[in-house]
Amino acid sequence: NGYSDMAQKMEDLARQQKGFLDFETAREKIGISVSYWETLQDIANWKANTDHLFAQKKGISDWYQSYKVRICRVEREYEFLK
C-alpha cells in the first residue's frame, strides 16, 4: 500500500532538514515514530515541509485511523544495554 516506502522517504527527508537530531521508530500492534529536533522552529519547519504535508494528507486518507502528536523536551536520557 506504499506506507513503508513513504515512511522511509520521510525519515530520509527529515534527516536532511536543519535542526534534525535523530529518528526512532517501532512497529508492532501500533506504530510509533519519534523525531528529535533542536528547536520548536525546526519542528514547525518540518511540519510545513511540502513533501511532509503530502505524506500527512496521504496518511489521513489512506493509512491512519487516528494519530497523536506530542512535542516534548528531553531533559535527561539513560539506557541499559545487555
C-alpha positions in Angstrom: 0.0 0.0 0.0 3.0 2.3 -0.1 3.2 3.1 3.6 6.7 1.6 4.2 8.2 3.4 1.2 6.6 6.8 2.3 7.8 6.3 5.9 11.3 5.7 4.7 11.2 8.6 2.4 10.0 10.9 5.2 12.8 9.7 7.5 15.4 10.3 4.8 14.0 13.8 4.1 13.8 14.7 7.8 17.5 13.8 8.3 18.3 16.4 5.7 16.5 19.2 7.4 18.0 22.0 9.5 17.9 21.2 13.2 17.2 17.4 12.8 18.8 15.4 15.6 17.5 11.8 15.5 14.7 9.5 14.5 13.3 6.4 16.2 10.5 4.1 15.1 8.8 0.9 16.3 6.0 -1.2 14.7 4.0 -3.8 16.5 0.3 -3.7 17.1 0.6 0.1 17.0 3.3 2.1 15.4 5.3 4.9 16.9 7.8 7.3 15.3 9.7 9.9 17.3 11.8 12.6 15.7 14.1 14.9 17.7 14.8 18.5 16.7 17.0 21.3 18.1 14.2 24.0 18.3 10.5 24.5 18.1 11.0 26.4 14.9 12.8 23.4 13.4 9.7 21.3 14.3 7.4 23.9 12.7 9.5 24.0 9.6 9.4 20.2 9.3 5.6 20.2 9.9 5.3 22.8 7.0 7.6 20.9 4.6 5.7 20.4 1.3 6.6 16.7 0.9 5.9 16.1 4.6 2.5 17.8 4.2 1.7 15.5 1.3 2.6 12.4 3.4 0.5 13.7 6.2 -2.5 14.0 4.0 -1.9 10.6 2.5 -1.7 9.1 6.0 -5.0 10.6 7.0 -6.8 9.5 3.8 -5.2 6.0 3.3 -3.3 4.6 6.3 -4.3 6.0 9.7 -7.5 5.6 11.7 -6.0 8.1 14.2 -2.8 9.7 15.2 -1.4 11.8 18.0 1.5 14.3 18.1 3.4 15.2 21.2 6.0 17.9 21.4 8.2 17.3 24.4 11.6 18.3 25.7 14.1 15.6 26.6 15.6 16.6 29.9 17.7 13.5 30.5 18.3 10.2 28.9 19.9 7.0 30.0 19.7 3.4 28.9 20.6 -0.2 29.7 22.0 -2.5 27.0 22.8 -6.2 27.6 
